[in-house]
Amino acid sequence: MTAPATSRAGGPGGSSSRASSPAPRGVSGAATSQAGAALAALATVRDPELDEPITSLGFVTSCTVSADGDARVRLRLPTYFCAPNFAFLMVADAYDAVSGVPGVRGTEVVLEDHFASDAINGGVAAQAGFAASFDGEAVSELHGLRADFLRKAVMAGTDQVCRPLLAAGASRASLLAMTLGDVPASGALDRLRQRRAELGLPAGPGAPLLIDPATGERIREEAAPLHLRRARSTRISIEANSSICRGMLRHRYETSGLGEEEQ
């Protein structure tokens, strides 16, 4: 039996990496309802590896809120053996996001069809943290893992911002001299700035465009070619993994998730 992640107060996930995403498609008619607000909150929860909202990925099976304010969420993943640390982060972040919706007084999050469902759901419900939820198997919490994936998101975002600039004729030297404020406004730029801010890296208009995601220092001229190649390969890897996960999810389940986006 799958144990639910449920509690009346607080949030088990600690500091979470959640995107500032708009409400997913299909909730416009319920935008003012608690259920619609809860689903919109789930759209701020990201898969840590893929850096995409769990709603658009199709990971949300159901999301309801009773008249008394009791929220119930069901999540699913592409395979039975998806990494438990990634799964724990998503369940904990989903719990935190829905618990923060005005009017929600209790939250239950259940990850279904996963080999570690009971440990994850029970640990999130008890606000026990990852290490205690997998006692004897895990030795630490997941803050470092979250930061590692955010740094990869920064690298991928750097490529998404720089590629159009290079295609428009910008030189590598000009990229090195540019600040974020010099870059034309775009969704990719907003996303890059947000990921950098989540890591505590320079994200204001005067911050260099090319920085080391581990230190925040400006990339030196001799390091720029490798940095840009790494950014491109990181972006390609994340996009490939996203495509694979979407394909496996479609093969595993016949129904679309709430807010799922077609690719």
Number of C-alpha atoms within 10 A of each C-alpha: 6 17 18 24 27 25 19 13 15 15 23 24 23 15 12 20 23 24 19 14 16 10 20 21 13 12 17 11 8 12 15 10 14 22 23 21 21 27 29 23 27 32 28 24 29 24 21 25 17 21 21 20 24 26 27 22 27 25 25 24 20 14 19 16 23 13 11 10 17 18 25 22 25 18 24 22 24 21 15 14 12 14 12 17 19 15 23 24 28 26 28 27 27 34 31 25 23 31 24 18 18 11 17 22 18 21 27 23 26 27 27 20 15 20 16 20 23 19 21 30 26 19 25 30 27 16 21 15 21 25 16 17 20 18 11 8 10 13 11 13 13 19 12 10 15 19 17 17 17 21 20 24 26 28 27 25 23 27 25 19 22 22 13 11 17 13 9 9 9 13 11 15 10 12 18 17 14 15 17 21 15 14 15 9 11 10 10 16 20 15 20 24 22 19 24 22 14 18 20 12 21 21 22 14 13 12 19 21 25 24 22 15 23 13 11 17 14 17 18 13 12 8 9 18 13 10 19 19 13 17 22 19 14 20 21 14 15 18 15 13 13 18 15 12 19 20 12 14 21 14 12 13 13 8 11 17 21 24 24 20 13 9 7
